[in-house]
Amino acid sequence: MTESQRLISLREHLNLSVVAFAKSIGIPQATYYRIEQGSAKLTAEAAAEIVKVYNVDTEWLLLGVGGEVPVFKNQVTEELVPKKQLTEVEKKLILLQEQVIELQNDKILRQQQMIDEQKHK
């Protein structure tokens, strides 16, 4: 699944139009439409805004990790075990794991920004 296909999948999963989705992440509708069509690349800034606004997993958005259905942050943890059934140690472990994932996502975004900057030189 391409990056464009993942964006379309996410937007449709959220039941949003191209106009509404583009507006929600702060880019012009025409620009977002070109990204979905594959004639323009998703910038690191736009990807970061999608992750922030929709709580989508960065690795899924940029790399397709997790399959064709949109993957949201903390989705796996919350689906496996309700937090009220976890011990305090387990809750802390999950929190630490989520922080590690967030750091990894930040690293991926920084790498994508560096790649984008090098392409524009």
N, C-alpha and C positions, 0 to 999 in steps of 0.2 A: 504494500500500500504506500503510495507516494505521500509526501507532505501535503500536497494539494488535496488529495483524497481524504486525508485525516482531518484537514480543516473543514471540508464539506461535511464529513461524518459528524464532527463535533457540532457544527452549526445546526445541522438537521436534528441531531440528538437534543439540542436545546430549543428546537422549534423556532429558530430565528431566521429572519430574512437576511440577505446579503447586506442590505442597508442598515438594519438594526445591529448586526454583528460588527460591521465596520465601524459604526458610530461608537459602539461600546468599548472598542479598543483604541479609538482615537485616530483612525486613519481614513482617508477618503474612500468612498464607495468604489470608485473606479480602480483605485490601487488594490483594494482587497479583492475585487472581481478578477483582476489580472493574476493575483496570487493564486486564487482558486483555479483559474484556467491554466496555471503553470507557466505563464509568460513573464511572471515576476517572482522574485524570491521573497520569502518571509524574512523580514529583518529581525535581528536579535531583539530590538526594542519592542517590536510588535509581538514577538513570541513571549517576551517577558510580561507584556500586558495581558496576553491571553491567559498565561499561567496565573497571574495575579487576580484577574477579574473572574475567571471561571474555575479556579482551583484545579486545573487540569495538570496531569503529570508531565513534567518537562521531557522526560525520556520518551514518553508516548508521542508527544507532539512533534518533537524534532527527529526522533529516530524510529518511531513505530514500535517500541518495546511494549509488549502487552497485547498485540493483536489489532483487529480492525475496529473494535468498539472503543469509544473514548474511555481512557483510564483517568480517574480523578485521584488526587492526593488522598491518602488515608483510606481509600476505598477498600483495599484488601483487609486491612486491620479491622475496620468496622463491620465488614461482612462476616468475618470468621468468628469473632467472639464479641458479644456486647461488653463494653468496658466495665459495667457494674459487676460482672462476674469475675473480673481479674483481680489478682492480689495487687498490693501497692508496688511490690517489686516488678511485677509484670507490666503495670502501668508505666513505671519509670523506664523500663526497658523499651517499651513501645515508643515512648516519647523520645528517647535517645536515638532509636532507629529512624524515627521521622525526621529528627534533626540532621542525621547523617545523610538521609535522602535529599533533604533540602540543600545541604552543602554540595552534594553531588550535582544537583540540578543547577545551582549557581555556577559551578565549575563548567558545566556543559554550555550554559548561556554565555559565559565569558569566552570560552573557546569559539563559539559561534560568532561572537562579536569580533574577535580577532580575525577570523576567516573573512567575515564581511568587510572589515577594514582593509585587509590585504587585497581583496578583489577590487576595491575602489581606488587603489593606488596606481 
